[in-house]
Amino acid sequence: MNKKTGCYALYRGDEFVDVGNLNELANKYHTSVKTLRFKATPTYAARTSYSDTIRVYKLIETTPGGEKCV
């Protein structure tokens, strides 16, 4: 099975924090993949103010063995 993954950028307000796939970011910042996925949705953006909140943006979609996140 060819499972797609992606590269995501993590921001706190306007400040860039990190880039990586969801598993890497979840391990590094002690949160779950499910939480990061939710923070990438329009629903989360509508419920929270922009400043001082964690935002997750999908940059590119990759396949296993393909490109790595920078």
Beta strands, then each sheet from edge to edge (+ up, - down):
strand 1: 5-12
strand 2: 15-20
strand 3: 54-62
sheet 1: 2+ 1- 3+
end
